[in-house]
Amino acid sequence: MTEHYNRPSAGTSSTIEDHIVRVRHRLEQALDAAGRPVDSARLLAVSKTQPASAIRAAYATGQLAFGENYLQEALEKQQMLQDLPLEWHFIGALQSNKTREVAEHFEWVHTVDREKIARRLSDQRLGTQQPLNICLQVNVNDESGKAGTTFEALPALAESVLELPNLSLRGLMAIPAASKDHETQRLAFRQLREALSRLQERFPEAPLDTLSMGMSNDLEAAILEGATLVRIGSAIFGARPTP
């Protein structure tokens, strides 16, 4: 199978290794500043548009969890990397006609924002597999055209997902509006954390332990507000190519 994504140049493996070391240092510093244990948040390497060789380079540093946005691209890379014990997260927009393959080939889905999609994922998850880990995507800034449920609709959606047998509702995910202001970043992440807290109170038996939030430019703000899973792409693999 021929790779046709962002091809690495010579020396890319060492560059990726250096970048991951820097990102992990940032993560550790942010956790220390927040007074949190070093193991209370983990790194999800966002590998969309990157070749399998770049993922292998990241794996060589001990990175196991990878996030993909585009289904066909992800399936091809999964096939090329099936010799590695990787944990695959689907973090892209999810359409009804793609749910079967996502349900069968991923351990996590971060972008569930309506009951129809959740029900299809549950129905299509293979009986031999563990329940699919789910994060509900919230449109924290109420941006027009952006995916995600509203805070108002979140409790009802969570309740419906918790009833589905082949899903495990783990928490919430958001992609706030871009901002360079640290306090603005924190406010959006705080709203998501508070929403998760309300769900934990309402559904105490649910395994609601995950806040998927924070990327390369706002990792520190996300950690201060309780992120448990930070999605880092460009700070590891470099800037993505212009389509």
C-alpha positions as CSV (number, residue, x, y, z in Angstrom):
1,M,0.0,0.0,0.0
2,T,1.4,3.4,-1.0
3,E,1.4,6.2,1.5
4,H,0.1,9.4,0.0
5,Y,-0.1,11.8,2.9
6,N,2.4,14.3,4.2
7,R,5.7,12.6,3.5
8,P,8.5,13.1,6.0
9,S,11.8,14.4,5.0
10,A,15.2,13.0,6.1
11,G,15.7,13.2,9.8
12,T,11.9,13.4,10.6
13,S,12.1,10.5,13.1
14,S,14.5,12.4,15.3
15,T,12.5,15.6,14.9
16,I,9.3,13.9,16.0
17,E,11.2,12.4,18.9
18,D,12.5,15.8,19.9
19,H,9.0,17.4,19.5
20,I,7.3,14.7,21.7
21,V,10.0,15.3,24.4
22,R,9.2,19.0,24.3
23,V,5.4,18.4,24.4
24,R,5.6,16.0,27.3
25,H,7.8,18.5,29.2
26,R,5.1,21.2,28.5
27,L,2.4,18.8,29.8
28,E,4.4,18.0,32.9
29,Q,5.0,21.7,33.6
30,A,1.3,22.5,33.1
31,L,0.3,19.7,35.4
32,D,2.8,20.9,38.1
33,A,1.5,24.4,37.8
34,A,-2.1,23.2,38.2
35,G,-1.1,21.1,41.3
36,R,-2.1,17.9,39.5
37,P,-0.4,14.5,39.5
38,V,1.8,13.9,36.5
39,D,-0.3,10.9,35.4
40,S,-3.6,12.8,35.6
41,A,-3.6,13.7,31.9
42,R,-2.3,12.0,28.8
43,L,-1.2,12.9,25.3
44,L,-3.2,12.0,22.2
45,A,-1.0,12.5,19.1
46,V,-3.2,13.9,16.3
47,S,-1.7,12.1,13.3
48,K,-4.2,13.1,10.5
49,T,-2.5,13.7,7.2
50,Q,0.7,12.1,8.6
51,P,2.2,9.0,7.1
52,A,2.5,5.7,8.9
53,S,6.2,6.2,9.2
54,A,5.6,9.3,11.3
55,I,3.4,7.3,13.6
56,R,6.0,4.6,13.9
57,A,8.5,7.3,14.9
58,A,6.2,8.6,17.6
59,Y,5.5,5.0,18.8
60,A,9.3,4.6,19.2
61,T,9.2,7.2,21.9
62,G,6.4,5.3,23.8
63,Q,3.4,7.1,22.3
64,L,0.5,4.7,22.0
65,A,-2.6,6.8,21.5
66,F,-3.3,8.4,18.1
67,G,-6.1,10.6,16.8
68,E,-7.4,10.5,13.2
69,N,-10.0,12.7,11.5
70,Y,-10.4,11.0,8.1
71,L,-11.8,7.5,8.0
72,Q,-10.3,6.1,4.8
73,E,-6.9,7.5,5.6
74,A,-7.0,6.1,9.1
75,L,-8.0,2.6,7.9
76,E,-5.1,2.5,5.5
77,K,-2.7,3.5,8.2
78,Q,-4.2,1.0,10.7
79,Q,-3.5,-1.8,8.2
80,M,0.1,-0.7,7.7
81,L,0.6,-0.5,11.4
82,Q,-1.3,-3.5,12.6
83,D,2.0,-4.9,14.1
84,L,1.9,-2.2,16.7
85,P,-0.3,-2.1,19.8
86,L,-1.8,1.3,19.1
87,E,-4.9,2.9,20.6
88,W,-6.9,4.6,17.8
89,H,-9.2,7.6,18.5
90,F,-11.6,9.0,15.9
91,I,-11.7,12.7,16.4
92,G,-13.3,13.9,13.1
93,A,-16.8,14.7,11.9
94,L,-18.8,11.5,11.9
95,Q,-21.5,10.9,9.3
96,S,-24.0,8.1,9.5
97,N,-22.6,6.2,6.5
98,K,-19.2,5.9,8.3
99,T,-20.3,4.7,11.7
100,R,-19.9,0.9,11.0
101,E,-16.2,1.1,10.2
102,V,-15.6,3.6,13.0
103,A,-17.4,1.3,15.4
104,E,-15.3,-1.7,14.3
105,H,-11.8,-0.1,14.0
106,F,-11.5,2.4,16.8
107,E,-11.2,2.3,20.6
108,W,-12.5,5.8,21.2
109,V,-14.8,8.3,19.4
110,H,-14.7,11.9,20.5
111,T,-17.2,13.5,18.2
112,V,-20.7,12.1,19.1
113,D,-23.2,14.9,19.2
114,R,-26.5,13.3,18.5
115,E,-28.4,10.2,19.6
116,K,-28.7,8.8,16.0
117,I,-24.9,8.5,15.7
118,A,-24.5,7.0,19.1
119,R,-27.2,4.4,18.5
120,R,-25.6,3.4,15.2
121,L,-22.2,3.0,16.8
122,S,-23.6,0.8,19.5
123,D,-25.6,-1.4,17.0
124,Q,-22.5,-1.8,14.8
125,R,-19.9,-2.5,17.5
126,L,-18.9,-6.1,17.2
127,G,-20.0,-8.4,20.0
128,T,-16.4,-9.6,20.4
129,Q,-15.2,-6.1,21.2
130,Q,-15.1,-4.2,24.4
131,P,-17.6,-1.3,24.6
132,L,-16.6,1.7,22.5
133,N,-15.4,4.7,24.5
134,I,-17.4,7.8,23.8
135,C,-16.9,11.5,24.4
136,L,-19.8,13.8,23.6
137,Q,-18.8,16.9,21.6
138,V,-20.1,20.2,23.0
139,N,-20.2,23.4,21.0
140,V,-19.0,25.5,23.9
141,N,-19.1,28.9,22.1
142,D,-22.4,28.2,20.3
143,E,-20.6,28.8,16.9
144,S,-22.8,28.6,13.8
145,G,-21.8,25.7,11.6
146,K,-19.6,24.0,14.2
147,A,-20.4,20.5,15.3
148,G,-21.4,19.7,18.9
149,T,-24.4,19.6,21.1
150,T,-25.5,22.5,23.3
151,F,-25.1,22.6,27.0
152,E,-28.8,22.6,27.3
153,A,-29.2,19.4,25.3
154,L,-26.3,17.6,26.9
155,P,-28.0,15.9,29.8
156,A,-30.7,14.2,27.6
157,L,-28.0,13.1,25.1
158,A,-25.9,11.7,27.9
159,E,-28.8,9.8,29.3
160,S,-29.6,8.2,26.0
161,V,-26.0,7.2,25.3
162,L,-25.7,5.6,28.8
163,E,-28.6,3.3,27.8
164,L,-26.8,1.9,24.8
165,P,-25.2,-1.5,25.5
166,N,-22.0,-1.4,23.4
167,L,-20.9,2.1,24.4
168,S,-19.1,3.5,27.4
169,L,-19.7,7.2,28.0
170,R,-16.4,8.5,29.2
171,G,-16.7,12.3,29.1
172,L,-16.8,15.4,27.0
173,M,-14.9,16.9,24.2
174,A,-14.7,20.5,22.8
175,I,-12.9,22.6,20.2
176,P,-13.4,26.1,21.5
177,A,-13.2,29.2,19.3
178,A,-9.5,30.1,18.7
179,S,-8.2,32.7,21.0
180,K,-4.7,33.8,22.0
181,D,-6.0,35.2,25.3
182,H,-5.2,32.8,28.1
183,E,-8.2,33.8,30.2
184,T,-10.6,33.4,27.3
185,Q,-9.2,29.9,26.7
186,R,-9.6,29.0,30.3
187,L,-13.2,30.2,30.4
188,A,-14.3,27.8,27.5
189,F,-12.5,24.9,29.1
190,R,-14.0,25.7,32.5
191,Q,-17.5,25.6,31.1
192,L,-16.8,22.1,29.8
193,R,-15.3,21.0,33.1
194,E,-18.4,22.3,35.0
195,A,-20.7,20.5,32.5
196,L,-18.9,17.3,33.2
197,S,-19.2,17.8,36.9
198,R,-23.0,18.2,36.5
199,L,-23.2,15.0,34.6
200,Q,-21.1,13.2,37.2
201,E,-23.6,14.3,39.9
202,R,-26.6,13.3,37.8
203,F,-25.2,9.9,36.7
204,P,-22.9,8.8,39.6
205,E,-22.6,5.2,38.3
206,A,-21.2,6.3,34.9
207,P,-17.5,6.1,34.1
208,L,-17.4,9.9,33.4
209,D,-13.7,10.6,33.8
210,T,-12.5,12.3,30.6
211,L,-12.2,15.8,29.4
212,S,-10.8,15.8,25.9
213,M,-9.7,19.4,25.4
214,G,-6.6,21.4,24.7
215,M,-4.4,21.5,21.5
216,S,-1.0,22.7,20.6
217,N,-1.8,26.4,21.2
218,D,-3.8,26.1,24.4
219,L,-2.6,23.0,26.2
220,E,-1.7,24.9,29.4
221,A,-5.1,26.6,29.8
222,A,-6.8,23.2,29.2
223,I,-4.7,21.5,31.9
224,L,-5.4,24.3,34.4
225,E,-9.1,23.6,33.9
226,G,-8.9,19.8,34.3
227,A,-8.2,18.3,30.8
228,T,-7.4,14.6,31.0
229,L,-6.7,14.1,27.3
230,V,-4.9,16.7,25.2
231,R,-5.0,16.4,21.4
232,I,-1.6,17.6,20.0
233,G,-0.8,17.6,16.3
234,S,1.3,20.3,14.9
235,A,3.6,20.6,18.0
236,I,4.5,16.9,17.4
237,F,4.4,16.4,13.6
238,G,4.9,20.0,12.4
239,A,2.5,22.2,10.4
240,R,0.1,20.2,8.2
241,P,0.5,20.8,4.4
242,T,-1.9,23.2,2.7
243,P,-4.5,21.1,0.8
